[in-house]
Amino acid sequence: MNVQRGVELVVGLFVLAGIAALMVMALQWSNFGASRVSGYEITARFDNIGGLTVQSPVKLAGLTIGRVDSIELDPETFQAEVHMVIADKYDNLPTDSFANIYTAGLLGAQYVEISPGGALESLEDGDRITMTQSAIILESVVSKFLFDKAKE
């Protein structure tokens, strides 16, 4: 009887460890609990942000340099205005930097990638990146491909 209880206890602990691992993976995938970045804020406007969310990473050369702080819809231009907080140690981003929205992997979360320009002036708190490229929506790419094939 004691051996059976020991096996049941081990199996129960294994199941609990599996559930805990799944919860950690789900929280990391959703960026829940991502640390807030202290630094300066910049904005960029996009025609389509796809699945970009608050707390999505802002990357430069593949390294996370900040986070998306908030996303608003501009009622006049009908564009999404993305507010990003960049860590203070990256305070030398050129004013002619380019902001793209990319997807991590084929079905991964979206993030903002900053491509630095060549200007000598640096972005400061409250500045706006004017050169942007919206997210590429997989469904629109597939539908365009199918419509182009149907025309042939």
Biotite code that builds the C-alpha atoms (Angstrom):
import biotite.structure as struc

atoms = struc.array([
    struc.Atom([0.000, 0.000, 0.000], chain_id="A", res_id=1, res_name="MET", atom_name="CA", element="C"),
    struc.Atom([2.841, 2.425, 0.821], chain_id="A", res_id=2, res_name="ASN", atom_name="CA", element="C"),
    struc.Atom([4.552, 1.734, -2.528], chain_id="A", res_id=3, res_name="VAL", atom_name="CA", element="C"),
    struc.Atom([1.339, 2.585, -4.408], chain_id="A", res_id=4, res_name="GLN", atom_name="CA", element="C"),
    struc.Atom([0.975, 5.858, -2.493], chain_id="A", res_id=5, res_name="ARG", atom_name="CA", element="C"),
    struc.Atom([4.580, 6.727, -3.322], chain_id="A", res_id=6, res_name="GLY", atom_name="CA", element="C"),
    struc.Atom([3.968, 6.139, -7.039], chain_id="A", res_id=7, res_name="VAL", atom_name="CA", element="C"),
    struc.Atom([0.777, 8.214, -6.901], chain_id="A", res_id=8, res_name="GLU", atom_name="CA", element="C"),
    struc.Atom([2.661, 11.025, -5.166], chain_id="A", res_id=9, res_name="LEU", atom_name="CA", element="C"),
    struc.Atom([5.419, 11.009, -7.820], chain_id="A", res_id=10, res_name="VAL", atom_name="CA", element="C"),
    struc.Atom([2.855, 10.988, -10.642], chain_id="A", res_id=11, res_name="VAL", atom_name="CA", element="C"),
    struc.Atom([0.951, 13.844, -8.979], chain_id="A", res_id=12, res_name="GLY", atom_name="CA", element="C"),
    struc.Atom([4.126, 15.914, -8.608], chain_id="A", res_id=13, res_name="LEU", atom_name="CA", element="C"),
    struc.Atom([5.022, 15.222, -12.254], chain_id="A", res_id=14, res_name="PHE", atom_name="CA", element="C"),
    struc.Atom([1.601, 16.428, -13.418], chain_id="A", res_id=15, res_name="VAL", atom_name="CA", element="C"),
    struc.Atom([1.893, 19.577, -11.265], chain_id="A", res_id=16, res_name="LEU", atom_name="CA", element="C"),
    struc.Atom([5.352, 20.290, -12.691], chain_id="A", res_id=17, res_name="ALA", atom_name="CA", element="C"),
    struc.Atom([3.948, 19.909, -16.220], chain_id="A", res_id=18, res_name="GLY", atom_name="CA", element="C"),
    struc.Atom([1.098, 22.318, -15.494], chain_id="A", res_id=19, res_name="ILE", atom_name="CA", element="C"),
    struc.Atom([3.533, 24.836, -13.966], chain_id="A", res_id=20, res_name="ALA", atom_name="CA", element="C"),
    struc.Atom([5.775, 24.595, -17.054], chain_id="A", res_id=21, res_name="ALA", atom_name="CA", element="C"),
    struc.Atom([2.796, 25.227, -19.356], chain_id="A", res_id=22, res_name="LEU", atom_name="CA", element="C"),
    struc.Atom([1.773, 28.273, -17.284], chain_id="A", res_id=23, res_name="MET", atom_name="CA", element="C"),
    struc.Atom([5.292, 29.732, -17.451], chain_id="A", res_id=24, res_name="VAL", atom_name="CA", element="C"),
    struc.Atom([5.398, 29.216, -21.223], chain_id="A", res_id=25, res_name="MET", atom_name="CA", element="C"),
    struc.Atom([1.987, 30.861, -21.666], chain_id="A", res_id=26, res_name="ALA", atom_name="CA", element="C"),
    struc.Atom([2.991, 33.859, -19.535], chain_id="A", res_id=27, res_name="LEU", atom_name="CA", element="C"),
    struc.Atom([6.240, 34.339, -21.417], chain_id="A", res_id=28, res_name="GLN", atom_name="CA", element="C"),
    struc.Atom([4.529, 34.026, -24.780], chain_id="A", res_id=29, res_name="TRP", atom_name="CA", element="C"),
    struc.Atom([2.019, 36.723, -23.831], chain_id="A", res_id=30, res_name="SER", atom_name="CA", element="C"),
    struc.Atom([4.755, 39.016, -22.428], chain_id="A", res_id=31, res_name="ASN", atom_name="CA", element="C"),
    struc.Atom([2.884, 39.053, -19.117], chain_id="A", res_id=32, res_name="PHE", atom_name="CA", element="C"),
    struc.Atom([5.110, 40.264, -16.365], chain_id="A", res_id=33, res_name="GLY", atom_name="CA", element="C"),
    struc.Atom([7.608, 41.786, -18.772], chain_id="A", res_id=34, res_name="ALA", atom_name="CA", element="C"),
    struc.Atom([9.602, 44.314, -16.898], chain_id="A", res_id=35, res_name="SER", atom_name="CA", element="C"),
    struc.Atom([8.853, 47.957, -17.484], chain_id="A", res_id=36, res_name="ARG", atom_name="CA", element="C"),
    struc.Atom([11.630, 49.866, -19.162], chain_id="A", res_id=37, res_name="VAL", atom_name="CA", element="C"),
    struc.Atom([12.653, 53.237, -17.818], chain_id="A", res_id=38, res_name="SER", atom_name="CA", element="C"),
    struc.Atom([13.890, 55.579, -20.449], chain_id="A", res_id=39, res_name="GLY", atom_name="CA", element="C"),
    struc.Atom([12.676, 58.036, -23.040], chain_id="A", res_id=40, res_name="TYR", atom_name="CA", element="C"),
    struc.Atom([9.503, 57.787, -25.127], chain_id="A", res_id=41, res_name="GLU", atom_name="CA", element="C"),
    struc.Atom([9.302, 57.930, -28.899], chain_id="A", res_id=42, res_name="ILE", atom_name="CA", element="C"),
    struc.Atom([6.292, 57.414, -31.167], chain_id="A", res_id=43, res_name="THR", atom_name="CA", element="C"),
    struc.Atom([5.695, 56.059, -34.627], chain_id="A", res_id=44, res_name="ALA", atom_name="CA", element="C"),
    struc.Atom([2.575, 55.829, -36.773], chain_id="A", res_id=45, res_name="ARG", atom_name="CA", element="C"),
    struc.Atom([1.673, 52.727, -38.726], chain_id="A", res_id=46, res_name="PHE", atom_name="CA", element="C"),
    struc.Atom([-1.124, 51.983, -41.198], chain_id="A", res_id=47, res_name="ASP", atom_name="CA", element="C"),
    struc.Atom([-1.496, 48.478, -39.759], chain_id="A", res_id=48, res_name="ASN", atom_name="CA", element="C"),
    struc.Atom([0.069, 47.106, -36.589], chain_id="A", res_id=49, res_name="ILE", atom_name="CA", element="C"),
    struc.Atom([-1.205, 43.544, -37.042], chain_id="A", res_id=50, res_name="GLY", atom_name="CA", element="C"),
    struc.Atom([-1.042, 41.791, -33.683], chain_id="A", res_id=51, res_name="GLY", atom_name="CA", element="C"),
    struc.Atom([1.359, 44.208, -31.980], chain_id="A", res_id=52, res_name="LEU", atom_name="CA", element="C"),
    struc.Atom([0.427, 44.600, -28.317], chain_id="A", res_id=53, res_name="THR", atom_name="CA", element="C"),
    struc.Atom([1.431, 46.701, -25.339], chain_id="A", res_id=54, res_name="VAL", atom_name="CA", element="C"),
    struc.Atom([4.679, 45.360, -23.797], chain_id="A", res_id=55, res_name="GLN", atom_name="CA", element="C"),
    struc.Atom([5.838, 43.971, -27.151], chain_id="A", res_id=56, res_name="SER", atom_name="CA", element="C"),
    struc.Atom([9.604, 44.282, -27.480], chain_id="A", res_id=57, res_name="PRO", atom_name="CA", element="C"),
    struc.Atom([11.331, 47.045, -29.415], chain_id="A", res_id=58, res_name="VAL", atom_name="CA", element="C"),
    struc.Atom([14.499, 45.651, -30.934], chain_id="A", res_id=59, res_name="LYS", atom_name="CA", element="C"),
    struc.Atom([17.625, 46.974, -32.565], chain_id="A", res_id=60, res_name="LEU", atom_name="CA", element="C"),
    struc.Atom([19.860, 44.479, -34.344], chain_id="A", res_id=61, res_name="ALA", atom_name="CA", element="C"),
    struc.Atom([17.926, 41.683, -32.651], chain_id="A", res_id=62, res_name="GLY", atom_name="CA", element="C"),
    struc.Atom([18.480, 43.019, -29.119], chain_id="A", res_id=63, res_name="LEU", atom_name="CA", element="C"),
    struc.Atom([15.599, 44.272, -27.018], chain_id="A", res_id=64, res_name="THR", atom_name="CA", element="C"),
    struc.Atom([16.154, 47.963, -26.319], chain_id="A", res_id=65, res_name="ILE", atom_name="CA", element="C"),
    struc.Atom([12.660, 48.897, -25.146], chain_id="A", res_id=66, res_name="GLY", atom_name="CA", element="C"),
    struc.Atom([8.979, 48.042, -24.958], chain_id="A", res_id=67, res_name="ARG", atom_name="CA", element="C"),
    struc.Atom([5.757, 49.235, -26.529], chain_id="A", res_id=68, res_name="VAL", atom_name="CA", element="C"),
    struc.Atom([4.162, 51.425, -23.872], chain_id="A", res_id=69, res_name="ASP", atom_name="CA", element="C"),
    struc.Atom([0.775, 52.155, -25.422], chain_id="A", res_id=70, res_name="SER", atom_name="CA", element="C"),
    struc.Atom([-1.071, 52.028, -28.724], chain_id="A", res_id=71, res_name="ILE", atom_name="CA", element="C"),
    struc.Atom([-3.708, 54.544, -29.767], chain_id="A", res_id=72, res_name="GLU", atom_name="CA", element="C"),
    struc.Atom([-5.746, 55.216, -32.876], chain_id="A", res_id=73, res_name="LEU", atom_name="CA", element="C"),
    struc.Atom([-5.354, 58.722, -34.292], chain_id="A", res_id=74, res_name="ASP", atom_name="CA", element="C"),
    struc.Atom([-8.943, 59.783, -35.104], chain_id="A", res_id=75, res_name="PRO", atom_name="CA", element="C"),
    struc.Atom([-7.803, 62.185, -37.840], chain_id="A", res_id=76, res_name="GLU", atom_name="CA", element="C"),
    struc.Atom([-5.400, 60.002, -39.818], chain_id="A", res_id=77, res_name="THR", atom_name="CA", element="C"),
    struc.Atom([-6.886, 56.618, -38.816], chain_id="A", res_id=78, res_name="PHE", atom_name="CA", element="C"),
    struc.Atom([-3.391, 55.335, -38.185], chain_id="A", res_id=79, res_name="GLN", atom_name="CA", element="C"),
    struc.Atom([-2.175, 53.487, -35.113], chain_id="A", res_id=80, res_name="ALA", atom_name="CA", element="C"),
    struc.Atom([0.154, 55.585, -32.990], chain_id="A", res_id=81, res_name="GLU", atom_name="CA", element="C"),
    struc.Atom([2.609, 53.369, -31.134], chain_id="A", res_id=82, res_name="VAL", atom_name="CA", element="C"),
    struc.Atom([4.319, 54.826, -28.074], chain_id="A", res_id=83, res_name="HIS", atom_name="CA", element="C"),
    struc.Atom([7.597, 53.097, -27.237], chain_id="A", res_id=84, res_name="MET", atom_name="CA", element="C"),
    struc.Atom([9.887, 53.493, -24.244], chain_id="A", res_id=85, res_name="VAL", atom_name="CA", element="C"),
    struc.Atom([13.551, 53.070, -25.120], chain_id="A", res_id=86, res_name="ILE", atom_name="CA", element="C"),
    struc.Atom([16.102, 52.365, -22.383], chain_id="A", res_id=87, res_name="ALA", atom_name="CA", element="C"),
    struc.Atom([18.279, 55.349, -21.510], chain_id="A", res_id=88, res_name="ASP", atom_name="CA", element="C"),
    struc.Atom([21.500, 53.597, -22.484], chain_id="A", res_id=89, res_name="LYS", atom_name="CA", element="C"),
    struc.Atom([20.303, 53.623, -26.121], chain_id="A", res_id=90, res_name="TYR", atom_name="CA", element="C"),
    struc.Atom([19.926, 57.406, -26.266], chain_id="A", res_id=91, res_name="ASP", atom_name="CA", element="C"),
    struc.Atom([21.869, 57.813, -29.506], chain_id="A", res_id=92, res_name="ASN", atom_name="CA", element="C"),
    struc.Atom([19.318, 56.551, -32.043], chain_id="A", res_id=93, res_name="LEU", atom_name="CA", element="C"),
    struc.Atom([19.553, 58.755, -35.153], chain_id="A", res_id=94, res_name="PRO", atom_name="CA", element="C"),
    struc.Atom([16.533, 60.935, -35.981], chain_id="A", res_id=95, res_name="THR", atom_name="CA", element="C"),
    struc.Atom([16.193, 59.292, -39.403], chain_id="A", res_id=96, res_name="ASP", atom_name="CA", element="C"),
    struc.Atom([15.762, 55.794, -37.958], chain_id="A", res_id=97, res_name="SER", atom_name="CA", element="C"),
    struc.Atom([13.251, 53.452, -39.560], chain_id="A", res_id=98, res_name="PHE", atom_name="CA", element="C"),
    struc.Atom([10.614, 51.451, -37.620], chain_id="A", res_id=99, res_name="ALA", atom_name="CA", element="C"),
    struc.Atom([9.282, 48.130, -38.957], chain_id="A", res_id=100, res_name="ASN", atom_name="CA", element="C"),
    struc.Atom([6.815, 45.703, -37.435], chain_id="A", res_id=101, res_name="ILE", atom_name="CA", element="C"),
    struc.Atom([8.040, 42.146, -37.790], chain_id="A", res_id=102, res_name="TYR", atom_name="CA", element="C"),
    struc.Atom([6.803, 38.768, -36.647], chain_id="A", res_id=103, res_name="THR", atom_name="CA", element="C"),
    struc.Atom([9.036, 36.479, -34.591], chain_id="A", res_id=104, res_name="ALA", atom_name="CA", element="C"),
    struc.Atom([8.825, 33.230, -36.522], chain_id="A", res_id=105, res_name="GLY", atom_name="CA", element="C"),
    struc.Atom([5.961, 32.191, -38.770], chain_id="A", res_id=106, res_name="LEU", atom_name="CA", element="C"),
    struc.Atom([3.273, 32.403, -36.077], chain_id="A", res_id=107, res_name="LEU", atom_name="CA", element="C"),
    struc.Atom([5.148, 34.253, -33.336], chain_id="A", res_id=108, res_name="GLY", atom_name="CA", element="C"),
    struc.Atom([4.443, 37.490, -31.531], chain_id="A", res_id=109, res_name="ALA", atom_name="CA", element="C"),
    struc.Atom([5.073, 40.775, -33.285], chain_id="A", res_id=110, res_name="GLN", atom_name="CA", element="C"),
    struc.Atom([7.675, 43.345, -32.338], chain_id="A", res_id=111, res_name="TYR", atom_name="CA", element="C"),
    struc.Atom([9.042, 46.685, -33.515], chain_id="A", res_id=112, res_name="VAL", atom_name="CA", element="C"),
    struc.Atom([12.484, 46.615, -35.133], chain_id="A", res_id=113, res_name="GLU", atom_name="CA", element="C"),
    struc.Atom([14.362, 49.907, -35.282], chain_id="A", res_id=114, res_name="ILE", atom_name="CA", element="C"),
    struc.Atom([16.814, 50.336, -38.153], chain_id="A", res_id=115, res_name="SER", atom_name="CA", element="C"),
    struc.Atom([19.155, 53.236, -37.417], chain_id="A", res_id=116, res_name="PRO", atom_name="CA", element="C"),
    struc.Atom([19.710, 55.906, -40.040], chain_id="A", res_id=117, res_name="GLY", atom_name="CA", element="C"),
    struc.Atom([22.778, 58.035, -40.592], chain_id="A", res_id=118, res_name="GLY", atom_name="CA", element="C"),
    struc.Atom([21.735, 61.386, -39.102], chain_id="A", res_id=119, res_name="ALA", atom_name="CA", element="C"),
    struc.Atom([24.019, 62.993, -36.570], chain_id="A", res_id=120, res_name="LEU", atom_name="CA", element="C"),
    struc.Atom([21.153, 64.166, -34.350], chain_id="A", res_id=121, res_name="GLU", atom_name="CA", element="C"),
    struc.Atom([19.632, 61.699, -31.882], chain_id="A", res_id=122, res_name="SER", atom_name="CA", element="C"),
    struc.Atom([16.013, 61.001, -31.034], chain_id="A", res_id=123, res_name="LEU", atom_name="CA", element="C"),
    struc.Atom([14.906, 62.603, -27.783], chain_id="A", res_id=124, res_name="GLU", atom_name="CA", element="C"),
    struc.Atom([11.982, 62.145, -25.424], chain_id="A", res_id=125, res_name="ASP", atom_name="CA", element="C"),
    struc.Atom([8.724, 62.822, -27.298], chain_id="A", res_id=126, res_name="GLY", atom_name="CA", element="C"),
    struc.Atom([10.218, 62.603, -30.809], chain_id="A", res_id=127, res_name="ASP", atom_name="CA", element="C"),
    struc.Atom([8.498, 60.725, -33.617], chain_id="A", res_id=128, res_name="ARG", atom_name="CA", element="C"),
    struc.Atom([9.929, 58.248, -36.086], chain_id="A", res_id=129, res_name="ILE", atom_name="CA", element="C"),
    struc.Atom([8.452, 59.274, -39.432], chain_id="A", res_id=130, res_name="THR", atom_name="CA", element="C"),
    struc.Atom([9.679, 56.426, -41.609], chain_id="A", res_id=131, res_name="MET", atom_name="CA", element="C"),
    struc.Atom([7.700, 53.290, -40.807], chain_id="A", res_id=132, res_name="THR", atom_name="CA", element="C"),
    struc.Atom([6.630, 50.044, -42.426], chain_id="A", res_id=133, res_name="GLN", atom_name="CA", element="C"),
    struc.Atom([3.463, 48.347, -41.270], chain_id="A", res_id=134, res_name="SER", atom_name="CA", element="C"),
    struc.Atom([3.096, 44.729, -40.316], chain_id="A", res_id=135, res_name="ALA", atom_name="CA", element="C"),
    struc.Atom([2.859, 42.200, -43.107], chain_id="A", res_id=136, res_name="ILE", atom_name="CA", element="C"),
    struc.Atom([-0.382, 40.328, -42.661], chain_id="A", res_id=137, res_name="ILE", atom_name="CA", element="C"),
    struc.Atom([-0.018, 36.696, -43.709], chain_id="A", res_id=138, res_name="LEU", atom_name="CA", element="C"),
    struc.Atom([-3.662, 36.434, -44.771], chain_id="A", res_id=139, res_name="GLU", atom_name="CA", element="C"),
    struc.Atom([-3.359, 39.379, -47.177], chain_id="A", res_id=140, res_name="SER", atom_name="CA", element="C"),
    struc.Atom([-0.174, 37.961, -48.687], chain_id="A", res_id=141, res_name="VAL", atom_name="CA", element="C"),
    struc.Atom([-1.821, 34.572, -49.231], chain_id="A", res_id=142, res_name="VAL", atom_name="CA", element="C"),
    struc.Atom([-4.991, 36.111, -50.692], chain_id="A", res_id=143, res_name="SER", atom_name="CA", element="C"),
    struc.Atom([-2.957, 38.328, -53.042], chain_id="A", res_id=144, res_name="LYS", atom_name="CA", element="C"),
    struc.Atom([-0.990, 35.294, -54.186], chain_id="A", res_id=145, res_name="PHE", atom_name="CA", element="C"),
    struc.Atom([-4.192, 33.321, -54.789], chain_id="A", res_id=146, res_name="LEU", atom_name="CA", element="C"),
    struc.Atom([-5.872, 36.179, -56.694], chain_id="A", res_id=147, res_name="PHE", atom_name="CA", element="C"),
    struc.Atom([-2.767, 36.649, -58.835], chain_id="A", res_id=148, res_name="ASP", atom_name="CA", element="C"),
    struc.Atom([-2.750, 32.908, -59.603], chain_id="A", res_id=149, res_name="LYS", atom_name="CA", element="C"),
    struc.Atom([-6.462, 33.028, -60.455], chain_id="A", res_id=150, res_name="ALA", atom_name="CA", element="C"),
    struc.Atom([-5.863, 35.822, -63.001], chain_id="A", res_id=151, res_name="LYS", atom_name="CA", element="C"),
    struc.Atom([-3.306, 33.712, -64.863], chain_id="A", res_id=152, res_name="GLU", atom_name="CA", element="C"),
])
